[in-house]
Amino acid sequence: MTARTEEHGAFGRVGFLGGIYSNHLALAEALRICRARGADAVFALGDFGAFGPHPDRTVEILRDARVPAIQGNYEESLSSGADDCHCGYTDPRDNHFAQISYDYTRERTSAEHKAWMGTLPGHVRLTIGARRVLLCHGSPRKINEFLWHSMTPDPFIRKLLRDHDTDLVVCTHTGLHWSRLVEPGRGVVNAGALGRPANDGRTHVWLTLIEERGGEIAVEHVPVAYDHERLAREMREEGLPAEFVETVLTGYWTTCLEILPAKERSRGRH
Amino acid sequence: MRADAPSSPLVALDTLWFQVAGTLCNLQCTHCFISSSPTNHAFGMMSLDEVRRYLAEAEALGVKEYYFTGGEPFLNRDILEMIEAALALGPVSVLTNGVLIRPETARRLRELSDGSPYSLDLRISIDGADAPANDAIRGAGTFDRILAGIRGLAAVGLNPVVTVTEALEGAGTREGRARLLQFLREIGLAQPRLKVMPLLRLGAETKRTRAYQEWESLVGRTLTAEEAEALQCSSCRMATARGVYVCPILVDYPGARMGATLAETRRPFPLRFPACFTCHEQGLSCRT
């Protein structure tokens, strides 16, 4: 299945929101930061739900603010009535927690929001300065392909850019932000996640700003501090797994571990 | 009349394997699907130059990751240089029995890992959580030697992926995995990583249990595009001292050799070998 691509215009400074995972508190703060930093536009890269509480709150904020968005595997699954999230995990324990997350989100996402998710494109193209930018959820070739820093080598990045006729690929799906330009203005930017800390023992989450500065592309991963204790309270009240709450409070992942490459795994506690 | 086999397209060459030690191994496991042993010279060692030549071709093709296997890769005297050359271009996994990883080798591997932006994974095979189970398959005394290799890597902060085959009863079940993960924690791996592999009824394994039976075949079947693209041969090739094969499993079949260069192997592969059945039915991938 070929993802539908939506064309957007030219921008100078753009905010990118990776997986939000129902963290409506971080989302509100991220939108405030993007405004304060003078972003011309903000794009959401999919996976609005999962992990966190009250999934409709996140979707309402995105829709009220008219944030243009692409589908993640969550939106693809929720809008098509799939039984699981197609996250792409390989370990039974990871899949166990992914299913809890998906079942919770599916039950609490309104039919109207699911239908809206079905209208979203799979890819967006825009320009920042002179550079062509392709937005996708996992990778340009697969919605649930993981592009990790330590597993996405430069020769492969060059191939992706060549195959998909773009200067920059902006993605999420891994939950860990990183970027690598293989030459000025050309490379991969992973916006990481707004929904969950980056497995580094710190409780803040991340958004990414890309702008043209002095004729070149500058990428900035921006920490987003939010009321994580309130999020943890809401997660407990909703009966979400203690493992998820622990991640919010400690900054270390407790699930989705098996999929982590050696380098990324070694930075966490579990 | 012989029925047609479905084929698997090469969607993208993401994973390039190197059979760096040929079929030579310091152990002789009873389930080895290519019958590697100290005396199996069917495939010879690859030279550093050969590896470099394939790496250059792979870089131009945008290969995403490299795997080194054998036989036992650490029997190749140039293995560390090969790993270093590959780590300059992408992430590397080395499939080993761990027995030859002495402390100074482990230290050097850590340096190579630290020197690259890409991940270096060591994948060590063991066949059970105790010596009797493991040694029955891998040979007398090997359990302790493998553990020494695992601990040597852990001691320098390299966290190996431990591979267990389904020769171990129940290894693939939820309980089996939980038991193995607990075992790995007990031997000092704080973040245990485990891969359970199905058995391939090839090579030595045909004597330990049985060979493939006639019904275990994809010949005459139709695969959807999605099914064909889920097979590892839609994204991998295996370089050996005797040319490039479709995948790491089928090297004992002359018909699985696809060319002398990677470019020559960029075409669909007919799934007419019995092991193709295992890959399809069990979703087998040799990747970590």
Interface residues (C-beta under 8 A of the other chain):
Chain A: P92 R141 W148 H149 S150 M151 T152 P153 D154 P155 F156 R158 K159 L160 R162 R180 L257 E258 P261 A262 K263 E264 R265 S266 G268 H270
Chain B: A12 D14 A58 E59 A60 L61 G62 V63 K64 E65 L89 G90 P91 S113 P117 Y118 S119 L120 D121 G157 L158 N159 R174 R177 Q191 R193
